[in-house]
């Protein structure tokens, strides 16, 4: 087909009393695509080949043609070469031998070949080869090979099609290009002399809101005087649009002063003549702020650590919020939302100060909500942020004994290492400041010791009631803070006596003999008996504790005789 077309297009109105029209030439060029498969110029080839033919012998050329422009054709053997003795050149389609046929016993080959353009493949064709013993065979006529093929006339057909396409293209080009001017476009459009160069609008105007009407005049008639309005520059983010016919400037997208506060757009008005004439004007649009942004804190939340002994009115943290509006709408004031008397915030600066004493032992963490409010008189906006104040411990508590004094009684025979009691002191501080260590300061006489961590009092040396019956001990509790605090308490330990009578009294003789007359009066002394107590020889014995008493327990004289407590006299009863 023709590859170039020149179309004459006419535009005509339906005006009265007569129509106006205009013409132009539209050139259409056809672009080739790969929509044809390759076609062989020769098919069904038949030939004879001598066994004596050398390796690399050229046999036959089976070229193919593709009607498309610029396609590269490649060739290959599909089947029929079991001995791999033939090579079809991929780029040219030339068939050659690649082995010595004299070593083979096969007499006949039927090769199936095809051609490809990268997308389509040609219909396969065959090359039938008969192998003969020598080139003196009458089929070869002293040649190594002889082949014949059927001609498809593909080349002639392609040549005819190309000639026809060129002829049609020339005919189309001879039409030329012309434009019939129905009327002359003489004048350039003129903007209204009262058109402002600068306007002010408020942000947040709704879509399709009319901002201003632009007008221009063109004294030409018909389409030469018909005007169209467009924005040709400065309309970043496509915020505005022009009504092409009326000249109204409209809002297309959200107007946001915080994104852009000044637009400088170029408005172009052009007539519909041929050729068209146009004029341009620059309009500056200033965007006026409205209070559409709440203050934004620079952090999602705040965290600060302060010592519990921080001074009153000390600033512990400064919060900061910004408002993207301008003027009073951007002024920010701070206030505390939470109900607290411990903290306050500076309205202008955002400084948070301590207004009452902090005590970690009562509350170790405080959560405060701070509000930032803009300065709008009409509709103020605000936002809130959470401030966490962690109170760090200070060693401000003295260890306190519970109870304040101790009193205990123990036996004198308790072994060394026995636990007497445990003293306890409490410290409400945190960490080392709340860790208590114990000591005994006085009154122990080296008889007692205390576990410095547990407060357990144990016996260090043996006790003796007969030596000392009461110990008045002073104990101390001290915390481990950098500035440590101590407290003291009294510990009274009373020692109770234990009977230490280890031995029974011993008489000097097992049998004592005496005589008395039968008529002796009552209270007549018959004899004297004595006994001793080995416990009385103990160096620690207290005089009087080992006094012996005597009595008659049994025997035939029971009721007839009596013995006094000293054992010195046995008398008649």
C-alpha positions as CSV (number, residue, x, y, z in Angstrom):
1,X,0.0,0.0,0.0
2,X,1.0,3.6,-0.2
3,X,3.2,4.5,2.8
4,X,2.4,8.2,3.0
5,X,-1.0,9.8,2.9
6,X,-1.8,13.5,2.9
7,X,-5.4,14.2,4.0
8,X,-7.0,17.6,3.5
9,X,-9.2,18.3,6.5
10,X,-11.9,21.1,6.5
11,X,-13.5,22.6,9.6
12,X,-16.8,24.4,8.9
13,X,-19.3,26.1,11.2
14,X,-23.1,26.4,10.8
15,X,-23.2,30.1,11.1
16,X,-25.7,32.5,9.5
17,X,-26.1,34.1,7.1
18,X,-23.1,32.2,5.7
19,X,-20.8,29.5,6.9
20,X,-17.1,30.1,7.7
21,X,-14.5,27.3,7.2
22,X,-10.8,26.5,7.3
23,X,-8.7,23.8,5.9
24,X,-5.4,22.1,6.8
25,X,-3.3,19.1,5.6
26,X,-2.8,16.0,7.8
27,X,0.1,13.8,6.8
28,X,-0.2,10.1,7.8
29,X,2.9,7.9,7.5
30,X,2.6,4.1,7.8
31,X,5.1,2.5,10.1
32,X,6.2,-1.1,9.3
33,X,5.7,-3.9,11.9
34,X,6.7,-7.5,11.8
35,X,3.5,-9.1,10.5
36,X,4.9,-11.4,7.7
37,X,6.7,-14.7,7.9
38,X,9.8,-15.4,5.7
39,X,9.2,-17.2,2.3
40,X,11.7,-19.3,0.5
41,X,12.7,-18.3,-3.1
42,X,13.4,-21.9,-3.9
43,X,11.7,-25.0,-2.6
44,X,11.7,-28.8,-3.0
45,X,15.4,-29.1,-4.0
46,X,16.7,-32.4,-5.3
47,X,20.3,-33.3,-6.0
48,X,23.2,-35.8,-6.3
49,X,26.4,-35.7,-4.3
50,X,29.6,-37.6,-4.9
51,X,31.1,-39.6,-2.0
52,X,34.4,-38.1,-3.1
53,X,33.2,-34.5,-2.5
54,X,35.6,-32.7,-0.2
55,X,34.5,-31.4,3.2
56,X,33.0,-27.9,2.9
57,X,31.6,-28.5,-0.5
58,X,28.9,-25.8,-1.3
59,X,25.8,-27.6,-2.5
60,X,22.8,-25.2,-2.9
61,X,21.6,-21.7,-1.7
62,X,18.1,-21.7,-0.3
63,X,17.5,-18.0,0.5
64,X,14.2,-16.6,1.9
65,X,12.6,-13.1,1.6
66,X,10.6,-11.3,4.4
67,X,8.2,-8.6,3.1
68,X,8.8,-6.6,6.4
69,X,11.5,-4.0,6.4
70,X,14.8,-4.7,8.2
71,X,14.1,-8.2,9.5
72,X,17.2,-10.4,9.8
73,X,16.6,-14.0,8.6
74,X,18.3,-17.0,10.1
75,X,18.3,-20.5,8.7
76,X,18.6,-23.9,10.3
77,X,18.2,-27.7,9.5
78,X,15.1,-29.0,11.4
79,X,15.7,-32.8,10.7
80,X,17.0,-35.4,8.3
81,X,20.8,-35.2,9.1
82,X,21.4,-38.1,11.5
83,X,25.1,-38.3,10.6
84,X,25.6,-34.5,11.1
85,X,27.3,-34.3,7.7
86,X,25.6,-31.1,6.4
87,X,25.8,-27.4,7.6
88,X,23.2,-24.8,6.7
89,X,24.8,-21.3,7.1
90,X,22.5,-19.4,9.6
91,X,22.9,-16.0,7.9
92,X,23.0,-16.9,4.2
93,X,21.1,-20.2,3.7
94,X,24.1,-21.8,1.9
95,X,24.2,-25.6,2.4
96,X,27.7,-27.2,2.7
97,X,29.1,-30.6,3.6
98,X,30.9,-30.9,7.0
99,X,32.2,-34.5,6.8
100,X,33.7,-37.1,4.4
101,X,30.9,-39.1,2.8
102,X,33.3,-41.8,1.7
103,X,33.3,-43.2,5.3
104,X,29.5,-43.5,5.4
105,X,27.3,-46.1,3.9
106,X,24.1,-44.0,3.8
107,X,23.0,-43.4,0.2
108,X,20.1,-40.9,0.8
109,X,19.3,-37.8,2.9
110,X,16.1,-35.8,3.1
111,X,16.9,-32.5,4.9
112,X,14.0,-30.4,6.4
113,X,15.0,-26.7,6.6
114,X,13.3,-23.5,7.7
115,X,14.0,-19.8,8.0
116,X,13.1,-17.4,10.9
117,X,12.9,-13.6,11.4
118,X,12.8,-13.7,15.2
119,X,9.1,-13.8,15.5
120,X,7.8,-16.0,12.6
121,X,9.1,-19.1,10.9
122,X,8.8,-19.9,7.2
123,X,7.0,-23.0,6.0
124,X,9.6,-25.8,5.9
125,X,11.0,-27.1,2.7
126,X,13.0,-30.3,1.8
127,X,16.4,-30.9,0.2
128,X,16.6,-34.5,-1.0
129,X,20.2,-35.7,-1.5
130,X,21.3,-38.9,-3.2
131,X,24.8,-40.0,-2.6
132,X,26.6,-41.6,-5.6
133,X,30.0,-43.4,-5.6
134,X,32.0,-41.1,-7.9
135,X,31.6,-37.9,-9.9
136,X,31.9,-39.8,-13.2
137,X,28.3,-40.8,-12.6
138,X,26.1,-39.6,-15.5
139,X,24.0,-37.6,-12.9
140,X,27.1,-35.5,-11.9
141,X,28.9,-35.1,-15.2
142,X,32.3,-34.9,-13.6
143,X,31.0,-32.5,-10.9
144,X,31.0,-33.1,-7.1
145,X,27.3,-32.1,-6.8
146,X,24.3,-31.2,-8.9
147,X,21.0,-29.7,-7.6
148,X,17.7,-28.4,-9.0
149,X,14.9,-26.5,-7.2
150,X,11.4,-25.1,-7.8
151,X,11.2,-21.3,-8.1
152,X,8.5,-19.7,-6.0
153,X,8.6,-16.2,-7.7
154,X,8.6,-14.6,-4.3
155,X,11.3,-12.0,-5.3
156,X,9.3,-10.9,-8.4
157,X,6.1,-10.5,-6.3
158,X,8.0,-8.4,-3.7
159,X,9.4,-6.2,-6.4
160,X,6.0,-5.6,-7.9
161,X,4.5,-4.7,-4.5
162,X,7.3,-2.2,-3.8
163,X,6.8,-0.5,-7.2
164,X,3.1,-0.2,-6.6
165,X,3.6,1.2,-3.1
166,X,6.0,3.8,-4.4
167,X,3.6,4.8,-7.2
168,X,0.7,5.3,-4.7
169,X,2.9,7.3,-2.4
170,X,3.9,9.6,-5.2
171,X,0.2,10.1,-6.1
172,X,-0.6,11.0,-2.5
173,X,2.3,13.4,-2.3
174,X,1.2,15.1,-5.5
175,X,-2.0,16.3,-3.8
176,X,0.2,18.8,-2.0
177,X,-0.9,20.8,1.0
178,X,-3.1,23.9,0.9
179,X,-5.2,25.8,3.3
180,X,-8.1,27.9,2.1
181,X,-8.3,31.0,4.2
182,X,-11.9,32.0,4.4
183,X,-11.2,35.2,6.3
184,X,-8.2,37.0,7.5
185,X,-7.2,37.0,11.2
186,X,-5.9,40.6,11.7
187,X,-6.1,41.6,15.3
188,X,-4.4,40.4,18.5
189,X,-6.7,39.8,21.5
190,X,-6.5,42.6,24.1
191,X,-7.0,42.1,27.9
192,X,-9.4,44.4,29.7
193,X,-7.5,47.5,30.8
194,X,-9.0,47.1,34.3
195,X,-7.6,43.6,34.8
196,X,-5.7,43.6,38.2
197,X,-2.1,42.5,38.4
198,X,-2.4,41.2,41.9
199,X,-5.3,39.7,43.9
200,X,-5.6,38.2,47.4
201,X,-7.6,35.0,48.2
202,X,-8.1,33.0,51.3
203,X,-6.7,29.5,51.7
204,X,-9.2,26.7,52.0
205,X,-11.5,27.9,49.2
206,X,-13.8,25.1,47.9
207,X,-13.1,23.4,44.6
208,X,-14.7,25.3,41.6
209,X,-14.9,28.5,43.6
210,X,-14.7,31.4,41.2
211,X,-11.7,33.7,42.0
212,X,-12.0,36.3,39.3
213,X,-13.3,36.7,35.8
214,X,-10.7,37.5,33.1
215,X,-12.0,39.2,29.9
216,X,-10.4,40.2,26.6
217,X,-11.6,41.5,23.2
218,X,-10.7,40.7,19.6
219,X,-12.4,42.8,16.9
220,X,-12.0,40.1,14.2
221,X,-15.1,38.2,13.1
222,X,-16.0,34.5,13.4
223,X,-13.4,32.2,14.7
224,X,-10.8,34.9,14.2
225,X,-12.5,36.8,17.0
226,X,-13.5,33.9,19.2
227,X,-11.3,33.7,22.3
228,X,-10.0,30.9,24.5
229,X,-8.4,31.4,27.9
230,X,-5.7,29.1,29.4
231,X,-3.1,29.1,32.2
232,X,0.3,28.7,30.5
233,X,2.7,29.0,33.4
234,X,3.0,29.3,37.2
235,X,0.2,26.9,38.1
236,X,2.3,24.7,40.4
237,X,0.4,21.7,41.9
238,X,-2.5,22.5,39.4
239,X,-4.3,24.5,42.1
240,X,-6.2,26.7,39.6
241,X,-7.9,26.2,36.2
242,X,-9.4,28.5,33.6
243,X,-12.8,28.2,32.1
244,X,-11.6,28.1,28.5
245,X,-14.6,30.0,27.1
246,X,-15.8,32.4,29.9
247,X,-12.3,33.4,31.2
248,X,-13.3,32.6,34.8
249,X,-10.4,31.6,37.1
250,X,-11.5,28.7,39.3
251,X,-10.1,26.7,42.2
252,X,-9.1,23.2,41.0
253,X,-7.3,21.8,44.1
254,X,-7.0,22.7,47.7
255,X,-5.4,26.1,48.3
256,X,-3.0,25.8,51.2
257,X,-1.0,28.9,52.3
258,X,1.3,26.7,54.4
259,X,2.3,24.9,51.2
260,X,2.6,28.0,49.0
261,X,1.6,31.5,49.8
262,X,2.2,33.3,46.4
263,X,1.4,32.1,42.9
264,X,2.4,34.1,39.8
265,X,0.5,32.7,36.9
266,X,0.6,33.5,33.2
267,X,-2.8,33.7,31.6
268,X,-2.9,33.5,27.8
269,X,-5.9,34.4,25.6
270,X,-5.8,33.3,21.9
271,X,-8.3,33.5,19.1
272,X,-9.3,30.6,16.9
273,X,-8.0,32.0,13.7
274,X,-5.5,30.4,11.4
275,X,-2.9,31.2,12.2
276,X,-4.0,32.0,15.8
277,X,-3.0,35.2,17.5
278,X,-2.6,35.5,21.3
279,X,-1.7,37.7,24.2
280,X,-0.5,37.0,27.7
281,X,-0.8,38.7,31.1
282,X,0.8,37.9,34.5
283,X,-1.4,37.7,37.6
284,X,0.0,37.5,41.1
285,X,-2.2,35.6,43.6
286,X,-1.4,36.1,47.3
287,X,-2.9,33.4,49.6
288,X,-4.3,34.8,52.8
289,X,-4.0,32.8,56.0
290,X,-6.9,31.2,57.9
291,X,-6.6,29.4,61.1
292,X,-6.6,25.8,59.8
293,X,-3.5,24.4,61.6
294,X,-3.3,23.4,65.2
295,X,0.0,23.9,67.0
296,X,2.3,20.9,66.6
297,X,4.7,19.9,69.4
298,X,8.2,19.0,68.2
299,X,7.9,15.6,70.0
300,X,5.2,13.1,70.3
301,X,5.9,12.9,74.1
302,X,8.4,14.3,76.5
303,X,10.4,12.5,79.3
304,X,12.6,14.0,81.9
305,X,14.3,12.8,85.1
306,X,14.7,15.1,88.1
307,X,16.0,14.6,91.6
308,X,13.4,14.7,94.3
309,X,15.2,17.5,96.1
310,X,15.0,19.8,93.1
311,X,14.5,23.4,94.2
312,X,11.2,25.1,94.0
313,X,10.6,27.2,90.8
314,X,13.4,25.3,89.1
315,X,12.8,24.7,85.3
316,X,13.0,21.0,84.5
317,X,11.9,20.9,80.9
318,X,10.9,23.1,78.0
319,X,8.2,22.0,75.6
320,X,7.9,23.6,72.2
321,X,5.1,23.7,69.6
322,X,4.9,25.5,66.3
323,X,1.9,26.6,64.3
324,X,2.2,26.8,60.5
325,X,-0.3,29.6,60.3
326,X,0.8,33.2,60.5
327,X,0.1,36.2,62.6
328,X,-2.0,35.7,65.7
329,X,-3.0,32.3,64.3
330,X,0.6,31.3,64.8
331,X,1.0,32.6,68.3
332,X,1.2,29.7,70.8
333,X,0.3,29.7,74.5
334,X,0.9,26.8,76.9
335,X,-1.2,25.5,79.8
336,X,-1.4,22.5,82.0
337,X,-4.4,20.2,81.5
338,X,-3.7,17.8,84.4
339,X,-4.9,18.6,87.9
340,X,-1.6,19.1,89.7
341,X,-0.1,21.5,92.2
342,X,3.4,20.2,91.8
343,X,4.2,21.8,88.4
344,X,3.3,24.8,86.3
345,X,4.1,25.9,82.8
346,X,5.2,29.3,81.5
347,X,2.4,30.4,79.2
348,X,4.8,32.1,76.7
349,X,8.0,30.0,76.8
350,X,6.7,26.5,77.6
351,X,9.1,26.1,80.6
352,X,7.8,23.6,83.1
353,X,8.8,24.5,86.7
354,X,8.4,22.7,90.0
355,X,6.0,24.5,92.3
356,X,5.8,22.0,95.3
357,X,8.3,19.7,96.9
358,X,8.6,16.3,95.2
359,X,8.9,13.1,97.2
360,X,9.9,9.9,95.3
361,X,8.7,7.8,98.2
362,X,5.2,9.0,97.7
363,X,5.1,9.1,93.9
364,X,8.0,8.1,91.7
365,X,6.6,9.2,88.4
366,X,4.2,12.1,87.3
367,X,2.3,12.3,84.0
368,X,1.4,15.9,83.0
369,X,-0.7,16.9,79.9
370,X,0.4,20.2,78.4
371,X,-1.9,22.0,75.9
372,X,-0.6,24.4,73.2
373,X,-3.3,26.8,71.9
374,X,-3.0,29.2,69.0
375,X,-4.0,32.9,69.3
376,X,-7.0,32.9,67.0
377,X,-9.8,35.2,68.3
378,X,-12.5,33.3,66.3
379,X,-11.8,29.7,66.4
380,X,-8.6,28.8,68.4
381,X,-7.1,25.4,67.8
382,X,-5.0,23.4,70.2
383,X,-3.1,20.1,70.7
384,X,-2.0,18.2,73.8
385,X,1.2,16.3,74.6
386,X,2.1,14.0,77.5
387,X,5.1,14.9,79.7
388,X,6.5,12.2,82.0
389,X,8.5,13.3,85.0
390,X,10.5,10.6,86.6
391,X,11.6,11.5,90.2
392,X,15.0,10.2,91.0
393,X,15.8,9.2,94.6
394,X,17.8,11.4,97.0
395,X,19.0,10.0,100.3
396,X,16.6,12.0,102.4
397,X,15.2,9.3,104.8
398,X,16.9,8.0,108.0
399,X,16.9,4.3,108.7
400,X,14.2,3.6,111.4
401,X,14.3,0.7,113.8
402,X,11.1,-1.3,114.1
403,X,10.5,-1.4,117.0
404,X,12.5,1.4,118.4
405,X,14.1,-0.8,121.1
406,X,14.5,-4.5,121.8
407,X,14.4,-6.6,125.0
408,X,14.9,-10.4,125.1
409,X,15.7,-13.1,127.7
410,X,18.0,-16.0,126.9
411,X,19.3,-19.0,128.8
412,X,22.9,-18.9,129.9
413,X,23.6,-22.3,128.4
414,X,22.8,-21.4,124.7
415,X,25.7,-22.5,122.5
416,X,28.1,-20.2,120.7
417,X,26.6,-19.1,117.3
418,X,23.0,-19.4,118.5
419,X,20.7,-16.6,117.2
420,X,19.5,-14.3,119.9
421,X,17.2,-12.0,117.8
422,X,17.0,-10.0,114.6
423,X,16.9,-6.3,114.6
424,X,15.2,-4.5,111.7
425,X,15.6,-0.9,110.4
426,X,13.6,0.4,107.4
427,X,14.7,3.0,104.9
428,X,12.1,4.1,102.2
429,X,14.8,5.5,99.9
430,X,15.7,3.7,96.7
431,X,18.9,1.7,95.7
432,X,21.9,2.2,97.9
433,X,20.2,5.0,99.8
434,X,17.6,2.4,101.0
435,X,20.1,-0.4,101.7
436,X,20.8,-0.7,105.5
437,X,23.9,-2.1,107.2
438,X,23.9,-3.0,110.9
439,X,26.6,-2.7,113.7
440,X,26.8,-3.2,117.5
441,X,28.5,-0.2,119.0
442,X,28.8,-0.9,122.8
443,X,27.7,-3.1,125.7
444,X,28.5,-6.5,124.0
445,X,31.5,-7.4,126.2
446,X,32.6,-9.5,123.2
447,X,29.7,-11.8,123.9
448,X,27.6,-10.9,120.9
449,X,27.9,-10.0,117.2
450,X,25.5,-8.9,114.5
451,X,25.2,-9.8,110.8
452,X,25.8,-6.5,109.0
453,X,23.3,-7.2,106.2
454,X,20.6,-9.3,107.9
455,X,20.7,-7.7,111.4
456,X,20.8,-11.1,113.1
457,X,22.4,-11.0,116.6
458,X,24.3,-14.2,117.5
459,X,26.3,-15.4,120.6
460,X,30.0,-14.9,120.0
461,X,31.3,-16.4,123.3
462,X,29.8,-18.5,126.1
463,X,27.4,-16.8,128.6
464,X,27.4,-17.2,132.4
465,X,24.5,-16.0,134.5
466,X,26.8,-16.1,137.6
467,X,29.1,-13.6,135.8
468,X,26.7,-11.2,134.2
469,X,22.9,-11.2,134.1
470,X,22.1,-8.2,131.7
471,X,23.7,-6.7,128.6
472,X,22.7,-3.2,127.5
473,X,23.8,-3.0,123.9
474,X,23.7,0.0,121.5
475,X,23.0,-1.0,117.9
476,X,23.4,1.2,114.8
477,X,21.7,1.1,111.3
478,X,23.4,3.0,108.5
479,X,22.3,3.4,104.8
480,X,24.7,3.2,101.9
481,X,23.8,6.5,100.2
482,X,26.6,9.0,99.2
483,X,25.5,11.1,102.1
484,X,24.6,8.3,104.6
485,X,22.2,8.5,107.5
486,X,22.4,6.5,110.7
487,X,20.1,5.7,113.6
488,X,20.6,3.9,116.9
489,X,18.5,1.7,119.2
490,X,18.9,0.0,122.6
491,X,19.0,-3.8,122.8
492,X,18.6,-5.4,126.3
493,X,19.6,-9.0,126.7
494,X,18.8,-10.6,130.0
495,X,20.6,-13.9,131.0
496,X,18.5,-16.4,132.9
497,X,20.1,-18.9,135.4
498,X,20.4,-22.6,134.6
499,X,20.9,-25.2,137.4
500,X,24.5,-26.4,137.2
501,X,24.3,-29.1,140.0
502,X,26.4,-31.8,138.3
503,X,27.3,-34.1,141.3
504,X,25.3,-35.8,144.1
505,X,26.4,-35.3,147.8
506,X,28.8,-38.1,149.0
507,X,28.9,-39.6,152.6
508,X,32.4,-40.3,154.0
509,X,31.4,-43.9,155.0
510,X,28.8,-46.2,153.5
511,X,27.9,-47.5,157.0
512,X,28.0,-45.5,160.2
513,X,27.6,-47.3,163.5
514,X,26.4,-45.9,166.9
515,X,25.0,-47.0,170.3
516,X,22.4,-45.6,172.7
517,X,21.0,-46.9,176.1
518,X,17.5,-48.2,176.0
519,X,16.2,-45.8,178.5
520,X,17.8,-42.7,177.0
521,X,15.5,-39.6,176.9
522,X,14.1,-38.0,173.8
523,X,16.6,-35.8,171.9
524,X,19.5,-37.8,173.2
525,X,22.4,-37.5,170.6
526,X,23.1,-40.9,169.3
527,X,25.8,-40.1,166.6
528,X,26.9,-37.6,163.9
529,X,27.0,-38.2,160.1
530,X,28.5,-35.9,157.5
531,X,28.4,-35.6,153.7
532,X,30.2,-33.4,151.1
533,X,29.1,-32.0,147.6
534,X,31.7,-31.9,144.8
535,X,29.9,-29.0,143.1
536,X,30.9,-26.8,146.0
537,X,34.5,-27.1,144.8
538,X,33.7,-25.3,141.5
539,X,35.6,-22.0,141.5
540,X,32.5,-20.2,140.1
541,X,30.3,-21.6,142.8
542,X,28.4,-19.0,144.9
543,X,28.7,-19.6,148.6
544,X,25.4,-20.9,150.1
545,X,24.2,-22.5,146.9
546,X,25.5,-25.9,147.8
547,X,24.2,-26.2,151.5
548,X,23.3,-29.8,152.3
549,X,20.2,-30.9,154.2
550,X,19.7,-34.3,155.8
551,X,16.7,-36.6,156.4
552,X,16.0,-40.2,157.4
553,X,14.3,-41.9,154.4
554,X,14.0,-45.6,155.4
555,X,15.0,-48.4,157.8
556,X,13.9,-50.2,161.0
557,X,14.5,-47.1,163.1
558,X,12.2,-45.0,161.0
559,X,10.0,-43.1,163.5
560,X,12.4,-43.7,166.4
561,X,15.2,-41.4,165.4
562,X,15.5,-37.9,163.8
563,X,18.3,-36.0,162.2
564,X,18.7,-32.3,162.0
565,X,19.4,-30.3,158.8
566,X,23.1,-30.0,159.6
567,X,23.5,-33.8,159.8
568,X,25.6,-33.4,162.8
569,X,23.3,-35.0,165.3
570,X,21.1,-38.1,165.2
571,X,18.8,-38.0,168.2
572,X,16.0,-40.0,169.7
573,X,12.7,-39.1,168.5
